[in-house]
Amino acid sequence: MYARKLQIERVDGVGQHHACPIHWIDNFAMRNFTNDAIFDDTLPVRDGVLEVGYRVPVKELRDAMEDWFRRKGYLQPQETLSVTELATP
């Protein structure tokens, strides 16, 4: 079910990448906050890492996470979110 690993990073105003804390990722992953079944196949693993199923669309996930992180005050106006798929061995 969790066949893919994604790297979740906050990109600051000067382009530096920082792993998002697991509590940010976990907060988003709770369905009662997103209310979208497409993100049910997510499992926060550690800072900056989220495991997901094949049906989770990365771009939509990034957009929804960035929106949620902004509403929670985790991201500053000059910051963005980077979500990239990690290579699997």
Secondary structure, 3 states (H helix, E strand, C coil): CCCEEEEEEEECCCCCEEECCHHHHHHHHCHHHHCCHHHCCEEEEECCEEEECCCCCHHHHHHHHHHHHHHHCCCCCCCEEEEEECCCC
